[in-house]
Amino acid sequence: MVRVWEQIHFRSLTVQTSPHIRATEPEILPQRLLDVAKDDDQEEAPPHCRALLAPCSIPRSLVISPGLGGTPVTPQLTESLRRILFGGTFHVFNYEWRKSFFQFREPDSELSYILEADRGGARSIQMVIQARIIKFLLFSQPDSTDRRTLHSLSQLQQRDQDKALAAALSDSLWLAGQEERATVTLVTEDYCITPHLDYKLDDFTEKLQLFTFDRKDDVWKFILDHIQCFKAEGSHGVILFLYSLICSRTVDRLRDDMSSNTSHLLHLSLGNFVCRQALLNLLLTGRGSPHVFNGTLQFGEDGQPLERPLQGVLSRSDVGYLHWSREQMERGGLPQVGSMLKTPRFPVWVCCINNSYSVLFSLNRSLLSDWRMEHQFQLFYCNGQNSQRSTARLTVGERHRRRLIQLLKALQVHEGSGSPADTHSHHWEAPPAEADPEKRFPSLEMTIRTKWDGAAIDWNGTDPFY
């Protein structure tokens, strides 16, 4: 007997009926253990309606018509998406992920190029797209020169923002598809599959429609035509992009990219799903390799061949990656980010600083190809937080490099040493008495020095970010 599936919209709680799906009575669904973690990070709903509550309905204005074409999602693909993301089929994205989309600051403003980033697990994806937006605006347009200004990023009109976002999204998808094809996933009106007891319904993955292209320009135009599906509130824009990324790479290729120790792209941390390094590398390089070193590691520290080689980064990325973690330093050291990520094609870096993501960039592309530019240069910083009112400008130089290298090495050996005599002219030369390097130097400075060892950094009047 075909039962009518009752959809309760998350916001309005109005009940609609749809004949497109069979469902078992919710009250007889068995109690199951989740494949990855308990379901306590989902929306709180009254106990009597938890089984019926659709996690979050997408506004009708952001749902495409089935007449647009494309290919409906299959039961096999929905299960594969769940497994490659969570490690199992009975878990769904929580509210923090479902509410995430790609939203710019106000058009025609100083920060009109900046995306508003969430604090949850989707932030890392938003910041990689932010880096690609900056790359597009500074270096990928026909009038790009080697001498750009911050004005190139400011005063963007809404149409300029839309084009930059479409370019950033299509860049990532095209790269994941080995620069041969890309797939875009959108949500249609009707259910495309019939769920079963081993699959947890989320009310939008089951309605996906897939659109595949073999020309990059076509990908960009299609995304631009449907940009509201990624940038509007309620669109699930980050999740739709993530689905598109996986479908462009394909689940089979992703499994080949990852090692036996990494079977899925997200992991639970402090009640929220966050991106593993494999997903970050997929966003940055188009391959889901789980490590940040260059190449493939064939041998272990003992010199013996590894049972399965460890996959690192095989090609230079368009935008780079820098990493600093106080916790990892206390545990014994940072992962060694290889030159493929540290020295990208364009001077834009996604920074993972104490597990929070932000972006550093330079206006001068020659910084990566002319060593003379490294004597003194400027870097700009944005973190996507509402509290940031202007782009931070840092001057990086080698004037006191030897002194800083000696000081940083001394901090690793001595604890509680006093400050040197007050004979220095800059605040970064004379750290306070605390032995903790994180307190002596802001974490952003420590992150920059993973690329430019011992560099002196002037914040130009901005309060340092610790």
Kinemage of the C-alpha trace (Angstrom):
@kinemage 1
@onewidth
@group {chain A} dominant
@subgroup {mainchain}
@vectorlist {calphas} color= white
{ca met a 1} P 0.000 0.000 0.000
{ca val a 2} L 1.350 3.407 -0.979
{ca arg a 3} L 1.320 5.668 2.030
{ca val a 4} L 1.339 9.432 1.804
{ca trp a 5} L 4.540 10.887 3.156
{ca glu a 6} L 3.849 13.891 5.349
{ca gln a 7} L 6.392 16.645 5.013
{ca ile a 8} L 6.485 19.091 7.889
{ca his a 9} L 8.333 22.199 6.853
{ca phe a 10} L 10.957 23.113 9.372
{ca arg a 11} L 10.164 26.793 9.538
{ca ser a 12} L 6.406 27.145 9.031
{ca leu a 13} L 5.349 23.711 10.303
{ca thr a 14} L 2.682 23.605 7.581
{ca val a 15} L 1.831 20.107 6.480
{ca gln a 16} L 1.861 19.144 2.828
{ca thr a 17} L 1.256 15.801 1.247
{ca ser a 18} L 3.216 14.328 -1.587
{ca pro a 19} L 2.463 11.049 -3.364
{ca his a 20} L 5.989 10.740 -4.717
{ca ile a 21} L 7.446 8.537 -2.051
{ca arg a 22} L 6.754 5.390 -0.128
{ca ala a 23} L 7.593 5.396 3.547
{ca thr a 24} L 7.281 3.105 6.490
{ca glu a 25} L 5.250 4.417 9.412
{ca pro a 26} L 7.702 6.618 11.348
{ca glu a 27} L 6.713 5.209 14.707
{ca ile a 28} L 7.862 1.701 13.769
{ca leu a 29} L 11.285 2.739 12.501
{ca pro a 30} L 13.796 0.714 14.518
{ca gln a 31} L 16.143 2.405 16.939
{ca arg a 32} L 19.583 2.231 15.344
{ca leu a 33} L 23.076 3.204 16.278
{ca leu a 34} L 24.493 5.783 13.903
{ca asp a 35} L 27.351 4.655 11.706
{ca val a 36} L 29.544 7.575 12.734
{ca ala a 37} L 28.264 9.177 15.894
{ca lys a 38} L 25.169 9.731 17.978
{ca asp a 39} L 22.459 11.936 16.607
{ca asp a 40} L 22.656 14.436 19.450
{ca asp a 41} L 24.073 17.174 17.233
{ca gln a 42} L 20.890 17.359 15.169
{ca glu a 43} L 18.003 19.806 15.620
{ca glu a 44} L 16.133 19.516 18.878
{ca ala a 45} L 12.511 18.666 18.145
{ca pro a 46} L 9.740 17.521 20.456
{ca pro a 47} L 10.042 13.752 21.031
{ca his a 48} L 6.645 13.020 19.527
{ca cys a 49} L 7.511 14.599 16.173
{ca arg a 50} L 11.252 13.906 15.865
{ca ala a 51} L 10.676 10.998 13.500
{ca leu a 52} L 8.486 13.078 11.192
{ca leu a 53} L 10.391 16.353 11.163
{ca ala a 54} L 12.017 17.137 7.827
{ca pro a 55} L 15.449 18.600 8.730
{ca cys a 56} L 15.128 21.821 6.744
{ca ser a 57} L 13.037 22.559 3.673
{ca ile a 58} L 14.508 24.500 0.777
{ca pro a 59} L 12.367 27.494 -0.275
{ca arg a 60} L 10.318 26.795 -3.390
{ca ser a 61} L 11.980 29.692 -5.210
{ca leu a 62} L 15.317 27.821 -4.989
{ca val a 63} L 13.950 24.514 -6.282
{ca ile a 64} L 14.395 23.854 -9.992
{ca ser a 65} L 11.778 22.441 -12.331
{ca pro a 66} L 12.197 18.821 -13.474
{ca gly a 67} L 11.810 20.165 -17.006
{ca leu a 68} L 15.269 21.743 -16.804
{ca gly a 69} L 16.782 18.382 -17.681
{ca gly a 70} L 19.663 16.685 -16.003
{ca thr a 71} L 19.803 13.230 -14.460
{ca pro a 72} L 17.899 12.277 -11.288
{ca val a 73} L 19.960 11.002 -8.381
{ca thr a 74} L 19.938 7.237 -7.914
{ca pro a 75} L 19.619 5.262 -4.652
{ca gln a 76} L 23.173 4.014 -5.187
{ca leu a 77} L 24.530 7.563 -5.474
{ca thr a 78} L 22.713 8.854 -2.381
{ca glu a 79} L 24.166 5.988 -0.355
{ca ser a 80} L 27.632 6.557 -1.821
{ca leu a 81} L 27.464 10.267 -0.961
{ca arg a 82} L 26.568 9.452 2.634
{ca arg a 83} L 29.341 6.875 2.966
{ca ile a 84} L 32.074 9.017 1.419
{ca leu a 85} L 31.047 11.963 3.627
{ca phe a 86} L 30.160 10.342 6.955
{ca gly a 87} L 31.256 6.722 6.713
{ca gly a 88} L 27.667 5.416 6.782
{ca thr a 89} L 24.153 5.992 5.417
{ca phe a 90} L 22.235 6.777 8.597
{ca his a 91} L 23.563 10.238 9.323
{ca val a 92} L 22.608 13.632 7.915
{ca phe a 93} L 24.051 17.144 7.928
{ca asn a 94} L 23.172 19.056 11.077
{ca tyr a 95} L 21.643 22.515 11.218
{ca glu a 96} L 25.002 24.328 11.161
{ca trp a 97} L 25.746 22.796 7.769
{ca arg a 98} L 22.234 23.140 6.348
{ca lys a 99} L 22.095 26.859 7.050
{ca ser a 100} L 25.466 27.525 5.366
{ca phe a 101} L 25.635 29.247 1.992
{ca phe a 102} L 27.902 31.649 0.106
{ca gln a 103} L 26.956 35.188 1.086
{ca phe a 104} L 29.013 38.295 0.317
{ca arg a 105} L 29.236 41.455 2.380
{ca glu a 106} L 27.261 44.443 1.159
{ca pro a 107} L 27.860 45.306 -2.530
{ca asp a 108} L 29.663 48.551 -3.358
{ca ser a 109} L 31.596 48.545 -0.080
{ca glu a 110} L 35.226 48.217 0.980
{ca leu a 111} L 34.698 44.555 1.939
{ca ser a 112} L 32.343 43.651 -0.893
{ca tyr a 113} L 34.718 40.858 -1.970
{ca ile a 114} L 34.514 39.041 1.378
{ca leu a 115} L 32.232 36.095 2.100
{ca glu a 116} L 30.534 35.895 5.468
{ca ala a 117} L 31.866 32.677 6.965
{ca asp a 118} L 30.168 30.441 9.498
{ca arg a 119} L 31.817 29.175 12.655
{ca gly a 120} L 30.912 25.546 11.990
{ca gly a 121} L 32.422 22.870 9.789
{ca ala a 122} L 31.367 24.555 6.553
{ca arg a 123} L 33.741 27.462 7.239
{ca ser a 124} L 36.736 25.705 5.680
{ca ile a 125} L 34.845 25.252 2.401
{ca gln a 126} L 33.722 28.882 2.416
{ca met a 127} L 37.297 30.055 2.972
{ca val a 128} L 38.681 27.995 0.081
{ca ile a 129} L 36.027 29.541 -2.153
{ca gln a 130} L 36.994 32.934 -0.693
{ca ala a 131} L 40.588 32.315 -1.770
{ca arg a 132} L 39.452 31.427 -5.291
{ca ile a 133} L 37.275 34.552 -5.430
{ca ile a 134} L 40.312 36.686 -4.567
{ca lys a 135} L 42.401 34.860 -7.162
{ca phe a 136} L 39.742 35.509 -9.806
{ca leu a 137} L 39.352 39.201 -8.987
{ca leu a 138} L 43.091 39.900 -8.809
{ca phe a 139} L 44.706 37.635 -11.365
{ca ser a 140} L 42.209 35.906 -13.660
{ca gln a 141} L 40.531 38.788 -15.438
{ca pro a 142} L 41.690 40.150 -18.821
{ca asp a 143} L 42.957 43.440 -17.375
{ca ser a 144} L 45.034 41.717 -14.677
{ca thr a 145} L 48.500 43.224 -14.307
{ca asp a 146} L 51.355 42.565 -11.927
{ca arg a 147} L 50.498 45.669 -9.947
{ca arg a 148} L 47.029 45.420 -8.465
{ca thr a 149} L 45.510 47.436 -5.644
{ca leu a 150} L 42.935 46.680 -2.996
{ca his a 151} L 40.541 48.765 -5.051
{ca ser a 152} L 40.388 45.790 -7.432
{ca leu a 153} L 38.570 43.914 -4.672
{ca ser a 154} L 36.360 46.668 -3.303
{ca gln a 155} L 33.265 48.425 -4.585
{ca leu a 156} L 31.963 45.281 -6.285
{ca gln a 157} L 28.411 45.426 -7.540
{ca gln a 158} L 26.115 42.456 -6.950
{ca arg a 159} L 26.558 41.194 -10.515
{ca asp a 160} L 30.348 41.308 -10.044
{ca gln a 161} L 29.978 39.285 -6.850
{ca asp a 162} L 27.822 36.708 -8.639
{ca lys a 163} L 30.352 36.312 -11.453
{ca ala a 164} L 33.245 35.932 -9.024
{ca leu a 165} L 31.385 33.311 -6.975
{ca ala a 166} L 30.408 31.379 -10.103
{ca ala a 167} L 34.035 31.457 -11.263
{ca ala a 168} L 35.319 30.207 -7.891
{ca leu a 169} L 32.796 27.362 -7.706
{ca ser a 170} L 33.319 26.279 -11.314
{ca asp a 171} L 37.121 26.401 -10.862
{ca ser a 172} L 36.931 23.877 -8.040
{ca leu a 173} L 34.496 21.573 -9.855
{ca trp a 174} L 36.461 21.634 -13.105
{ca leu a 175} L 39.676 20.821 -11.269
{ca ala a 176} L 37.999 17.928 -9.435
{ca gly a 177} L 36.795 16.587 -12.785
{ca gln a 178} L 40.404 16.442 -14.039
{ca glu a 179} L 39.710 19.474 -16.262
{ca glu a 180} L 37.611 17.266 -18.524
{ca arg a 181} L 34.127 17.454 -17.033
{ca ala a 182} L 32.192 18.776 -14.064
{ca thr a 183} L 28.861 18.010 -12.428
{ca val a 184} L 26.524 20.485 -10.737
{ca thr a 185} L 23.831 19.240 -8.356
{ca leu a 186} L 20.627 21.179 -7.721
{ca val a 187} L 17.399 20.321 -5.913
{ca thr a 188} L 14.247 19.516 -7.873
{ca glu a 189} L 10.621 19.379 -6.732
{ca asp a 190} L 10.101 15.644 -6.566
{ca tyr a 191} L 11.697 12.742 -4.765
{ca cys a 192} L 13.878 10.709 -7.105
{ca ile a 193} L 14.310 7.653 -4.874
{ca thr a 194} L 12.406 5.549 -2.366
{ca pro a 195} L 14.201 5.421 0.995
{ca his a 196} L 14.610 2.239 3.008
{ca leu a 197} L 15.216 1.364 6.635
{ca asp a 198} L 19.009 1.601 6.293
{ca tyr a 199} L 18.866 5.169 4.980
{ca lys a 200} L 17.916 8.321 6.877
{ca leu a 201} L 15.828 10.758 4.851
{ca asp a 202} L 16.973 14.402 4.815
{ca asp a 203} L 14.391 15.790 2.354
{ca phe a 204} L 16.811 17.242 -0.200
{ca thr a 205} L 19.533 14.703 -1.071
{ca glu a 206} L 16.745 12.461 -2.385
{ca lys a 207} L 15.635 15.275 -4.735
{ca leu a 208} L 18.986 15.978 -6.391
{ca gln a 209} L 19.219 16.531 -10.125
{ca leu a 210} L 22.676 16.196 -11.734
{ca phe a 211} L 23.901 18.332 -14.634
{ca thr a 212} L 27.190 17.322 -16.273
{ca phe a 213} L 29.257 19.501 -18.626
{ca asp a 214} L 32.383 18.919 -20.686
{ca arg a 215} L 33.271 22.602 -21.197
{ca lys a 216} L 34.368 24.837 -18.325
{ca asp a 217} L 32.581 27.893 -19.729
{ca asp a 218} L 29.328 25.950 -19.713
{ca val a 219} L 29.826 25.081 -16.045
{ca trp a 220} L 30.399 28.741 -15.179
{ca lys a 221} L 27.360 29.929 -17.159
{ca phe a 222} L 25.089 27.282 -15.644
{ca ile a 223} L 26.172 28.117 -12.093
{ca leu a 224} L 25.794 31.851 -12.796
{ca asp a 225} L 22.262 31.262 -14.117
{ca his a 226} L 21.429 29.386 -10.899
{ca ile a 227} L 23.619 31.344 -8.503
{ca gln a 228} L 20.704 31.823 -6.078
{ca cys a 229} L 20.844 28.078 -5.396
{ca phe a 230} L 24.255 28.620 -3.813
{ca lys a 231} L 24.080 32.118 -2.321
{ca ala a 232} L 20.521 32.504 -1.016
{ca glu a 233} L 19.447 31.890 2.560
{ca gly a 234} L 17.892 28.446 2.931
{ca ser a 235} L 19.561 27.152 -0.233
{ca his a 236} L 21.865 24.623 1.501
{ca gly a 237} L 24.398 26.195 -0.867
{ca val a 238} L 27.558 24.796 0.740
{ca ile a 239} L 26.133 21.256 0.819
{ca leu a 240} L 25.011 21.473 -2.826
{ca phe a 241} L 28.487 22.606 -3.807
{ca leu a 242} L 30.023 19.777 -1.784
{ca tyr a 243} L 27.776 17.244 -3.524
{ca ser a 244} L 28.776 18.781 -6.869
{ca leu a 245} L 32.449 18.495 -5.933
{ca ile a 246} L 32.160 14.802 -5.050
{ca cys a 247} L 30.146 14.014 -8.179
{ca ser a 248} L 32.686 15.860 -10.332
{ca arg a 249} L 35.556 13.873 -8.847
{ca thr a 250} L 33.395 10.686 -8.626
{ca val a 251} L 33.208 8.507 -5.551
{ca asp a 252} L 35.429 5.825 -7.098
{ca arg a 253} L 38.269 8.271 -7.779
{ca leu a 254} L 37.946 9.706 -4.292
{ca arg a 255} L 38.344 6.269 -2.759
{ca asp a 256} L 41.489 5.790 -4.824
{ca asp a 257} L 42.779 9.210 -3.702
{ca met a 258} L 42.413 8.460 -0.002
{ca ser a 259} L 44.476 6.053 2.064
{ca ser a 260} L 43.163 3.105 4.044
{ca asn a 261} L 43.256 5.291 7.174
{ca thr a 262} L 40.853 7.835 5.656
{ca ser a 263} L 37.572 6.364 4.478
{ca his a 264} L 35.370 9.478 4.584
{ca leu a 265} L 35.701 13.239 4.201
{ca leu a 266} L 34.112 14.562 7.412
{ca his a 267} L 34.687 13.723 11.046
{ca leu a 268} L 32.867 14.676 14.222
{ca ser a 269} L 34.590 17.255 16.433
{ca leu a 270} L 32.955 18.997 19.388
{ca gly a 271} L 29.480 18.125 18.156
{ca asn a 272} L 29.930 19.270 14.568
{ca phe a 273} L 31.226 17.668 11.402
{ca val a 274} L 34.462 19.241 10.173
{ca cys a 275} L 36.491 18.690 7.024
{ca arg a 276} L 39.346 16.222 6.958
{ca gln a 277} L 42.536 17.143 5.120
{ca ala a 278} L 41.439 14.955 2.201
{ca leu a 279} L 38.474 17.256 1.566
{ca leu a 280} L 40.632 20.377 1.865
{ca asn a 281} L 43.082 18.933 -0.646
{ca leu a 282} L 40.198 18.046 -2.956
{ca leu a 283} L 39.096 21.681 -2.835
{ca leu a 284} L 42.626 23.006 -3.335
{ca thr a 285} L 44.102 20.556 -5.844
{ca gly a 286} L 41.236 18.508 -7.292
{ca arg a 287} L 42.467 15.299 -5.626
{ca gly a 288} L 41.339 13.983 -2.241
{ca ser a 289} L 44.785 13.029 -0.962
{ca pro a 290} L 44.827 12.919 2.854
{ca his a 291} L 48.321 14.374 3.421
{ca val a 292} L 50.012 17.743 2.823
{ca phe a 293} L 53.546 16.640 1.907
{ca asn a 294} L 54.742 16.484 -1.703
{ca gly a 295} L 54.404 13.284 -3.692
{ca thr a 296} L 53.850 9.748 -2.462
{ca leu a 297} L 55.525 8.303 0.632
{ca gln a 298} L 56.690 4.745 -0.044
{ca phe a 299} L 58.676 4.057 3.140
{ca gly a 300} L 58.028 4.511 6.848
{ca glu a 301} L 60.282 6.188 9.427
{ca asp a 302} L 61.978 2.831 10.013
{ca gly a 303} L 62.971 2.624 6.349
{ca gln a 304} L 60.663 -0.294 5.672
{ca pro a 305} L 58.246 -0.238 2.712
{ca leu a 306} L 54.733 0.759 3.687
{ca glu a 307} L 51.957 -1.742 3.099
{ca arg a 308} L 50.097 0.987 1.238
{ca pro a 309} L 51.919 4.163 0.100
{ca leu a 310} L 50.735 7.434 1.635
{ca gln a 311} L 49.289 9.860 -0.894
{ca gly a 312} L 50.437 13.472 -0.704
{ca val a 313} L 50.015 16.409 -3.075
{ca leu a 314} L 51.152 15.593 -6.606
{ca ser a 315} L 50.818 18.944 -8.368
{ca arg a 316} L 51.127 22.634 -7.570
{ca ser a 317} L 47.837 24.179 -6.542
{ca asp a 318} L 46.353 27.437 -7.836
{ca val a 319} L 45.835 28.712 -4.299
{ca gly a 320} L 48.040 27.622 -1.425
{ca tyr a 321} L 47.704 26.307 2.094
{ca leu a 322} L 49.480 27.228 5.350
{ca his a 323} L 49.015 25.504 8.690
{ca trp a 324} L 49.720 26.397 12.311
{ca ser a 325} L 48.357 24.776 15.451
{ca arg a 326} L 49.362 25.514 19.011
{ca glu a 327} L 47.976 22.163 20.146
{ca gln a 328} L 50.004 20.254 17.564
{ca met a 329} L 53.132 22.177 18.521
{ca glu a 330} L 52.620 21.173 22.144
{ca arg a 331} L 52.164 17.548 21.085
{ca gly a 332} L 55.412 17.479 19.173
{ca gly a 333} L 55.220 19.309 15.865
{ca leu a 334} L 53.259 20.511 12.870
{ca pro a 335} L 52.587 18.516 9.704
{ca gln a 336} L 55.156 19.421 7.070
{ca val a 337} L 53.247 21.237 4.354
{ca gly a 338} L 55.045 20.666 1.061
{ca ser a 339} L 56.027 23.249 -1.523
{ca met a 340} L 53.156 22.205 -3.808
{ca leu a 341} L 50.809 23.889 -1.318
{ca lys a 342} L 53.157 26.462 0.239
{ca thr a 343} L 54.170 27.908 -3.128
{ca pro a 344} L 51.038 27.948 -5.304
{ca arg a 345} L 50.634 29.441 -8.771
{ca phe a 346} L 48.977 32.549 -7.348
{ca pro a 347} L 49.883 34.388 -4.104
{ca val a 348} L 46.719 33.435 -2.231
{ca trp a 349} L 46.770 31.062 0.757
{ca val a 350} L 44.061 29.374 2.784
{ca cys a 351} L 45.297 29.380 6.393
{ca cys a 352} L 44.341 26.842 9.022
{ca ile a 353} L 45.266 28.568 12.290
{ca asn a 354} L 44.347 26.713 15.470
{ca asn a 355} L 41.614 24.899 13.504
{ca ser a 356} L 40.067 28.146 12.253
{ca tyr a 357} L 40.236 29.110 8.582
{ca ser a 358} L 41.113 32.420 6.945
{ca val a 359} L 42.870 33.782 3.844
{ca leu a 360} L 46.191 35.558 3.221
{ca phe a 361} L 47.025 37.115 -0.127
{ca ser a 362} L 49.442 39.389 -1.936
{ca leu a 363} L 48.703 41.809 -4.751
{ca asn a 364} L 51.989 40.987 -6.471
{ca arg a 365} L 52.132 37.711 -8.387
{ca ser a 366} L 55.914 38.056 -8.775
{ca leu a 367} L 56.246 37.305 -5.069
{ca leu a 368} L 56.214 33.604 -5.991
{ca ser a 369} L 58.707 33.799 -8.841
{ca asp a 370} L 61.223 36.539 -7.964
{ca trp a 371} L 63.196 35.987 -4.750
{ca arg a 372} L 64.108 39.688 -4.599
{ca met a 373} L 60.462 40.468 -3.855
{ca glu a 374} L 60.754 38.589 -0.563
{ca his a 375} L 63.072 41.166 1.050
{ca gln a 376} L 60.016 43.222 1.950
{ca phe a 377} L 56.441 42.795 0.798
{ca gln a 378} L 52.860 43.206 1.918
{ca leu a 379} L 50.292 40.553 2.752
{ca phe a 380} L 46.579 41.133 3.269
{ca tyr a 381} L 44.365 39.116 5.571
{ca cys a 382} L 40.644 38.386 5.850
{ca asn a 383} L 38.811 35.928 8.075
{ca gly a 384} L 35.159 36.260 7.057
{ca gln a 385} L 34.027 37.273 10.540
{ca asn a 386} L 31.519 40.079 10.971
{ca ser a 387} L 33.884 41.768 13.405
{ca gln a 388} L 36.399 42.493 10.626
{ca arg a 389} L 35.792 46.043 9.415
{ca ser a 390} L 38.717 46.400 7.024
{ca thr a 391} L 41.293 44.257 5.274
{ca ala a 392} L 44.321 43.843 7.534
{ca arg a 393} L 47.628 44.861 5.910
{ca leu a 394} L 50.885 43.338 7.139
{ca thr a 395} L 54.398 44.262 6.040
{ca val a 396} L 56.708 41.250 5.943
{ca gly a 397} L 60.465 41.699 5.745
{ca glu a 398} L 63.853 40.126 6.411
{ca arg a 399} L 65.450 43.084 8.187
{ca his a 400} L 65.702 41.279 11.528
{ca arg a 401} L 65.404 37.727 10.259
{ca arg a 402} L 68.536 36.339 11.918
{ca arg a 403} L 67.587 37.808 15.276
{ca leu a 404} L 64.099 36.293 15.052
{ca ile a 405} L 65.392 32.869 14.063
{ca gln a 406} L 67.719 32.895 17.078
{ca leu a 407} L 64.898 34.007 19.347
{ca leu a 408} L 62.449 31.381 18.091
{ca lys a 409} L 65.053 28.653 18.554
{ca ala a 410} L 65.796 29.904 22.052
{ca leu a 411} L 62.116 29.709 22.931
{ca gln a 412} L 62.151 26.003 22.114
{ca val a 413} L 65.006 25.420 24.566
{ca his a 414} L 64.522 27.922 27.384
{ca glu a 415} L 61.373 28.593 29.331
{ca gly a 416} L 60.615 31.631 31.403
{ca ser a 417} L 63.542 33.654 30.083
{ca gly a 418} L 63.414 37.382 30.611
{ca ser a 419} L 63.057 39.998 27.914
{ca pro a 420} L 66.187 41.361 26.256
{ca ala a 421} L 67.227 44.927 26.881
{ca asp a 422} L 64.919 47.510 25.441
{ca thr a 423} L 67.112 48.439 22.490
{ca his a 424} L 64.723 47.497 19.694
{ca ser a 425} L 62.653 49.781 17.554
{ca his a 426} L 59.766 47.430 16.693
{ca his a 427} L 57.315 45.512 18.855
{ca trp a 428} L 58.009 42.160 17.203
{ca glu a 429} L 61.721 42.375 18.075
{ca ala a 430} L 61.185 42.616 21.827
{ca pro a 431} L 58.676 39.981 22.960
{ca pro a 432} L 57.308 40.005 26.499
{ca ala a 433} L 58.574 37.710 29.203
{ca glu a 434} L 56.134 34.832 28.654
{ca ala a 435} L 57.842 31.652 27.530
{ca asp a 436} L 54.939 30.531 25.357
{ca pro a 437} L 55.706 31.357 21.684
{ca glu a 438} L 51.964 31.712 21.055
{ca lys a 439} L 51.848 34.575 23.575
{ca arg a 440} L 55.071 36.169 22.359
{ca phe a 441} L 53.996 36.095 18.729
{ca pro a 442} L 50.429 36.141 17.332
{ca ser a 443} L 49.401 32.877 15.709
{ca leu a 444} L 48.988 34.571 12.335
{ca glu a 445} L 52.655 35.599 12.510
{ca met a 446} L 53.642 32.030 13.373
{ca thr a 447} L 51.627 30.827 10.383
{ca ile a 448} L 53.363 33.263 8.032
{ca arg a 449} L 56.746 32.076 9.307
{ca thr a 450} L 55.977 28.502 8.251
{ca lys a 451} L 56.415 29.909 4.726
{ca trp a 452} L 58.932 32.737 5.353
{ca asp a 453} L 61.090 31.467 8.183
{ca gly a 454} L 62.045 34.141 10.702
{ca ala a 455} L 60.313 36.965 8.858
{ca ala a 456} L 59.742 40.227 10.725
{ca ile a 457} L 56.115 41.344 10.560
{ca asp a 458} L 54.700 44.832 11.032
{ca trp a 459} L 50.938 45.088 11.596
{ca asn a 460} L 50.868 48.721 10.446
{ca gly a 461} L 48.757 49.909 13.358
{ca thr a 462} L 46.290 47.017 13.371
{ca asp a 463} L 45.876 45.201 16.670
{ca pro a 464} L 47.522 41.767 16.199
{ca phe a 465} L 45.244 38.731 15.949
{ca tyr a 466} L 46.176 36.211 18.635
